[in-house]
């Protein structure tokens, strides 16, 4: 019997604003109702957290609203921060 493909299900949300920029490795482990697992039940994923803008394009189209460290009051604030490479600012502008 052919089973239908599994659809991705979001079961975890991670607020990356609470961690520093960098590369993180996340271990995912699946278990059944009886708490059983096997070697195929474990998967590792590497994610890159980037809470700061690297270029002015990331500030456009409301992109400035998605940054948390630092936060910005407007697109202009975000662009200014990028141009100064953050040196002239504190971490929080709100």
C-alpha positions as CSV (number, residue, x, y, z in Angstrom):
1,X,0.0,0.0,0.0
2,X,1.4,3.4,-1.0
3,X,1.1,6.1,1.7
4,X,0.6,9.7,0.8
5,X,3.6,12.0,1.4
6,X,3.8,13.6,4.7
7,X,3.1,17.3,4.9
8,X,5.4,19.5,7.0
9,X,3.8,20.3,10.4
10,X,5.1,23.2,12.5
11,X,5.2,21.9,16.0
12,X,7.9,24.2,17.4
13,X,8.3,28.0,17.2
14,X,11.6,29.5,18.4
15,X,11.8,33.2,19.1
16,X,15.3,33.8,17.8
17,X,15.2,37.3,19.2
18,X,16.1,35.8,22.5
19,X,19.5,34.5,21.3
20,X,22.7,36.1,19.9
21,X,23.4,36.0,16.2
22,X,25.3,32.9,15.2
23,X,25.0,29.3,14.0
24,X,23.0,26.9,16.1
25,X,22.5,23.1,15.8
26,X,19.1,21.8,16.8
27,X,18.5,18.1,17.6
28,X,15.0,16.9,16.7
29,X,13.9,13.6,18.2
30,X,10.6,11.9,17.3
31,X,8.9,9.4,19.6
32,X,5.7,7.5,19.4
33,X,3.0,7.5,22.1
34,X,4.8,4.7,24.0
35,X,8.0,6.8,24.0
36,X,9.7,4.5,21.5
37,X,12.4,5.8,19.0
38,X,15.0,4.3,16.7
39,X,18.0,5.6,14.8
40,X,15.8,7.1,12.1
41,X,13.9,9.1,14.8
42,X,16.7,11.6,15.3
43,X,17.6,14.5,12.9
44,X,20.0,17.4,13.3
45,X,19.4,20.8,11.7
46,X,21.7,23.8,11.5
47,X,20.2,27.2,11.5
48,X,21.7,30.7,11.3
49,X,20.3,33.4,13.5
50,X,20.8,36.9,12.1
51,X,18.9,39.5,14.2
52,X,20.9,42.4,12.7
53,X,20.7,43.9,9.2
54,X,23.7,43.2,7.0
55,X,22.8,45.6,4.2
56,X,20.3,48.4,3.4
57,X,18.1,46.1,1.2
58,X,17.2,44.2,4.4
59,X,15.7,47.4,5.8
60,X,13.3,48.0,2.8
61,X,9.7,46.8,2.4
62,X,9.2,46.8,6.2
63,X,12.2,44.6,6.7
64,X,13.3,47.0,9.4
65,X,10.4,45.7,11.6
66,X,11.8,42.2,11.7
67,X,15.0,43.1,13.7
68,X,15.1,42.8,17.4
69,X,18.6,43.5,18.4
70,X,18.7,46.4,17.6
71,X,15.2,47.4,17.1
72,X,14.4,50.3,14.7
73,X,11.7,53.1,14.7
74,X,11.7,53.4,10.9
75,X,13.4,52.2,7.6
76,X,15.6,55.3,7.9
77,X,16.9,54.3,11.3
78,X,17.7,50.8,10.0
79,X,19.6,52.2,7.0
80,X,21.5,54.6,9.2
81,X,22.5,51.7,11.5
82,X,23.7,49.7,8.5
83,X,25.7,52.6,7.2
84,X,27.3,53.2,10.6
85,X,27.7,49.4,11.0
86,X,25.9,49.8,14.4
87,X,28.9,51.6,15.9
88,X,27.1,54.9,16.6
89,X,24.0,53.3,18.2
90,X,23.1,51.5,21.4
91,X,21.4,48.1,21.0
92,X,17.8,49.3,21.5
93,X,16.2,52.2,19.8
94,X,12.6,51.8,21.0
